[in-house]
Amino acid sequence: APPAGGAAAASDPGWAAGLLAVHAAVRPLGAGSDAQAQLRRLQLSADAERPGRFRLELLGSGPGAVSLERPWESVSYTVRGPIQHELQPPPGGPGTLSLHFANPQEAQRWAALVRGASVEGQNEELAGRLTRAREGGDEGRAAQAAAILAQHHVALSIQLQEACFPPGPIRLHGTAEDAAASAHVSPPVHPHCTIGALQEQIFSRFGFPPAVQRWVIGRCLCVPEYSLAFCGGQRDRDSAPREAAGHNPQRPQKMDGELGCPKPLSQLAPASPAPFSPAGPALPAPSSVPQS
């Protein structure tokens, strides 16, 4: 979001705090010279119900005062000069308004804020357009939206819905190993689970922190952001990740609810596996006795 300056809290608890509040002399655009400009308070706030969106308040009091509250994307705002701006509300409003700022520095901060809000709104709209295009299979529109976002240097995080993945849980088969031993594992997992989620569960169950875990499916060295489906784990009896678990003796680890060294694989007892999901309590223990 654009930087705040002179922030003021919004009165509505459903809103985020105001990003900036300023004062300007407001009068209808094109009004005669005898029309008196009235000092009004403008405030731009982040809309908590719509992330990445903003709302504009123009507050006035007294006879003939103009007050409005609109989503930022519904108004047209133009910077005409260092201290002269124009605000055009949506149809049905009071008409185009001329804003005159007495303080050039305050006008400059406000202009920077509204420009940033406009860019944020455009990026949110482009991200929504990209999502809809991908869901509808329209590669052309998706590429167009992605290209514009790239020009704006927008960092995107794209996450597929669970419905896009093969159904689960599925049972994978593989090996977990450390420097001393190895054990066959056959955990029920969901294809949409990320490698990072599996690493956290291994840490919770066996005490090996994510930093010392290396997961391999086939010839793919997986990274935490990858899903099992992306790495190739999509059907029952697919090759499970091979987890190479090292040990950092300088860092205390979890063991049976207390701090200590990770439990070696050679000491792991078999247990009945339970279905695993990213938010599950723990990854199941190996389903067979470790091999020497």
C-alpha atoms as one frame of an Amber mdcrd trajectory, in Angstrom:
protein
   0.000   0.000   0.000   1.159   3.586  -0.472   3.005   5.130   2.492   0.929
   6.727   5.187   1.333  10.239   6.484  -0.794  12.043   9.039  -2.816   8.881
   9.495  -6.195   9.031  11.179  -8.243   6.090  12.399 -11.504   5.426  10.613
 -14.629   5.651  12.685 -16.100   2.417  11.309 -14.485  -0.595  13.061 -14.941
  -2.626   9.859 -12.411  -0.408   8.115  -8.667  -0.369   8.436  -7.029   2.800
   9.748  -7.088   5.790   7.440  -3.978   6.006   5.284  -4.006   9.790   5.118
  -6.360  12.649   5.941  -5.944  16.126   4.431  -7.947  19.350   4.117  -8.771
  21.217   0.928 -11.043  24.027  -0.186 -13.797  22.418  -2.278 -16.152  24.031
  -4.751 -18.151  22.782  -7.767 -16.097  22.856 -10.946 -17.170  25.691 -13.236
 -18.971  27.568 -10.476 -18.982  31.333 -10.736 -16.479  33.512  -8.957 -19.069
  34.292  -6.321 -19.301  30.617  -5.292 -17.620  30.213  -1.944 -15.176  27.339
  -1.474 -15.612  25.412   1.766 -12.865  23.643   3.679 -13.416  19.887   3.558
 -11.632  16.877   4.977 -10.548  14.126   2.582  -9.546  10.711   3.834  -8.386
   7.598   2.014  -8.826   4.320   3.895  -7.983   0.701   3.173 -11.130  -1.383
   2.900 -10.770  -4.332   5.293 -13.500  -6.286   3.496 -11.740  -6.003   0.122
  -7.968  -6.473   0.399  -6.071  -4.198  -1.943  -9.018  -1.816  -2.326  -9.590
   1.644  -0.875 -12.420   3.993   0.026 -12.573   7.784  -0.209 -14.367  10.030
   2.259 -15.132  13.695   1.667 -16.509  15.144   4.862 -18.262  18.474   5.122
 -20.530  20.311   7.558 -22.774  23.323   7.528 -25.289  24.586   4.960 -24.675
  23.286   1.449 -21.801  21.075   2.560 -20.925  18.153   0.312 -20.221  14.768
   1.896 -19.591  11.504   0.105 -18.124   8.078   0.723 -17.246   5.923  -2.267
 -14.989   3.033  -3.310 -11.848   4.600  -4.730 -12.159   2.786  -8.056 -15.593
   4.357  -8.624 -14.299   7.946  -8.677 -12.158   9.805 -11.178  -9.343  11.853
  -9.658  -7.071  14.208 -11.609  -4.057  16.193 -10.408  -4.204  19.475 -12.330
  -1.310  21.227 -10.616   0.812  21.360  -7.449  -2.154  22.484  -5.329  -5.101
  22.068  -7.715  -6.935  18.742  -8.071 -10.284  17.579  -9.464 -12.601  14.903
  -8.116 -15.413  13.409 -10.195 -17.747  11.128  -8.189 -19.784   8.425  -9.957
 -23.070   9.394 -11.678 -25.710  10.586  -9.273 -23.192  12.414  -7.112 -22.626
  16.132  -6.660 -20.767  16.523  -9.950 -17.110  17.315 -10.551 -15.447  19.152
  -7.677 -12.416  21.420  -7.689 -10.007  20.945  -4.762  -7.530  23.622  -3.720
  -4.829  22.799  -1.163  -3.332  25.543   0.968  -0.250  23.461   1.830   1.840
  22.340  -1.206   3.634  19.628   0.802   0.332  18.178   1.973  -0.986  18.287
  -1.592   2.116  16.451  -2.804   1.733  13.690  -0.202  -1.943  13.300  -1.069
  -1.206  13.153  -4.808   1.401  10.418  -4.259  -1.059   8.453  -2.139  -3.930
   8.566  -4.618  -1.626   7.628  -7.494  -0.463   4.625  -5.496  -4.048   3.684
  -4.663  -4.950   3.822  -8.345  -2.059   1.512  -9.252  -2.995  -0.883  -6.428
  -6.569  -0.998  -7.689  -5.433  -1.661 -11.252  -3.172  -4.481 -10.089  -5.969
  -6.091  -8.078  -8.243  -5.933 -11.118  -5.524  -7.441 -13.314  -4.914 -10.232
 -10.799  -8.637 -10.988 -10.777  -8.683 -10.962 -14.573  -5.738 -13.365 -14.637
  -7.500 -15.713 -12.209 -10.724 -15.727 -14.210  -8.847 -16.281 -17.465  -6.944
 -19.236 -16.034 -10.101 -20.765 -14.598 -11.825 -20.386 -17.970  -8.874 -21.738
 -19.933  -8.376 -18.471 -21.848  -4.602 -18.503 -22.259  -4.563 -15.341 -24.378
  -6.264 -13.149 -21.794  -4.236 -14.752 -19.016  -0.973 -13.980 -20.819  -2.085
 -10.403 -21.462  -2.924  -9.791 -17.790   0.302 -11.462 -16.652   2.364  -9.307
 -19.035   0.871  -6.077 -17.687   1.430  -7.212 -14.096   5.047  -7.976 -14.978
   5.436  -4.463 -16.392   4.144  -3.146 -13.057   6.717  -5.324 -11.242   3.969
  -7.037  -9.250   4.946 -10.155  -7.298   2.286 -12.839  -7.743   1.535 -15.858
  -5.606  -0.593 -18.340  -7.559  -2.217 -21.178  -5.646  -4.384 -23.779  -7.327
  -7.644 -24.842  -5.733  -7.768 -28.313  -4.219 -10.310 -29.303  -6.876  -7.563
 -28.919  -9.505  -5.560 -31.769  -7.957  -6.186 -35.528  -8.167  -8.416 -36.777
  -5.346  -6.878 -38.043  -2.120  -5.730 -39.319   0.185  -3.327 -41.575  -1.678
  -0.681 -43.914  -0.290   2.906 -43.319  -1.357   5.742 -45.809  -0.948   9.329
 -44.840  -0.330  12.259 -44.623   2.036  13.378 -42.280   4.780  17.065 -42.434
   5.597  19.763 -40.792   7.672  23.480 -41.487   8.078  22.862 -44.576  10.228
  19.808 -46.356   8.852  16.834 -46.297   6.512  13.159 -47.140   6.931  10.354
 -47.916   4.503   7.456 -45.468   4.751   3.966 -45.599   3.286   2.104 -42.468
   4.431  -1.414 -41.581   3.257  -1.171 -38.031   1.871  -3.125 -35.615  -0.313
  -1.702 -34.575  -3.715  -2.285 -30.892  -2.920  -0.024 -31.048   0.167   3.167
 -29.041  -0.171   6.628 -30.371   0.541   6.928 -27.645   3.174   3.907 -29.055
   5.002   5.452 -32.527   4.942   8.729 -31.155   6.276   6.943 -29.532   9.198
   5.159 -32.784   9.986   8.433 -34.714   9.911   9.852 -32.155  12.343   6.844
 -32.572  14.619   6.939 -36.385  14.490  10.631 -37.262  14.319  12.483 -34.093
  15.369  14.314 -33.403  12.104  13.967 -29.673  11.276  12.996 -28.669   7.723
  16.455 -27.184   7.118  18.092 -30.643   7.185  15.447 -32.446   5.130  15.843
 -33.164   1.415  12.867 -34.604  -0.446  13.315 -36.408  -3.773  10.608 -37.878
  -6.021  12.064 -39.674  -9.001  14.826 -37.334 -10.120  13.124 -34.198  -8.812
  14.719 -32.482  -5.811  11.628 -30.847  -4.343  11.444 -27.387  -2.793   9.025
 -26.439   0.020   6.659 -24.572  -2.315   6.103 -27.595  -4.579   3.009 -29.735
  -4.175   3.216 -33.516  -4.174   1.216 -33.565  -7.405   3.712 -31.245  -9.081
   6.576 -33.508  -7.993   4.793 -36.578  -9.368   2.905 -37.969  -6.377  -0.625
 -38.187  -7.774  -1.829 -41.809  -7.568  -1.800 -44.710  -5.128   1.551 -46.506
  -4.944   3.471 -43.714  -6.641   7.079 -43.475  -5.518   7.099 -41.548  -2.285
   9.590 -38.823  -1.443  12.877 -40.087  -0.132  13.654 -37.998   2.887  17.361
 -37.649   3.645  17.357 -36.542   7.264  20.556 -35.096   8.645  21.308 -33.951
  12.171  22.687 -30.646  13.422  24.134 -31.397  16.892  24.372 -27.679  17.709
  20.621 -27.168  17.583  18.285 -28.794  20.145  15.349 -30.538  18.537  11.968
 -31.884  19.601  11.747 -35.450  20.910   8.521 -36.852  22.348   7.330 -33.381
  23.415  10.652 -32.323  24.974  13.833 -30.751  23.668  16.598 -33.166  22.728
  18.315 -34.740  19.740  16.270 -36.149  16.859  15.390 -39.802  17.273  17.538
 -41.925  14.908  15.621 -43.831  12.258  17.101 -47.065  13.601  15.106 -46.527
  16.807  11.765 -45.759  15.197   9.018 -48.234  15.986   6.343 -49.049  13.383
   2.922 -47.505  13.887  -0.415 -47.598  12.128  -0.493 -44.713   9.638  -3.205
 -42.075   9.783  -4.429 -39.918   6.881  -2.344 -36.798   6.453  -3.392 -33.329
   5.364  -1.425 -30.053   5.520  -3.085 -29.181   8.822  -2.909 -32.730  10.227
  -1.436 -33.461  13.648   1.573 -35.503  12.514   3.028 -37.565   9.697   2.575
 -41.291  10.417   5.515 -43.363  11.578   7.147 -45.906   9.213   4.944 -48.846
   8.321   7.721 -51.410   8.572  10.785 -52.127  10.698  13.872 -50.172   9.579
  16.292 -52.016   7.376  19.863 -52.306   8.530
